[in-house]
Amino acid sequence: MTRQYLTIPECRELLYELAAHLDTKGRRAEANTLRRIIVHMIRRPAHRKTAPKSEPMTPEMRRAIRAFALAHVGMSHQEIGAVFHVNTGRVSESIRGFRR
């Protein structure tokens, strides 16, 4: 199966080849323009758009969540998570003893 599109690095390589070919034909200005364009053809590094909502999980917090859950048996994981500012998955992992 053939791909329909070229990747950014593949496009850059082809444009570098075209710039080199234009240089050999005496068209230096066009070649330099292509090279100025090529340097902008990059992928930006991935980054988080929002800050994490949960506090970082520490061994102390894990122990505190577990002790709190044992003392408040009727509370849901969501309610416990709200107390400690962590999501329900972290509460579950803490209570069950995962993520050591």
Secondary structure, DSSP 8 states (H G I E B T S, - for coil): ---SS--HHHHHHHHHHHHHHHHHTT-HHHHHHHHHHHTT--------SS--SS----HHHHHHHHHHHHH-TT--HHHHHHHHT--HHHHHHHHHT---
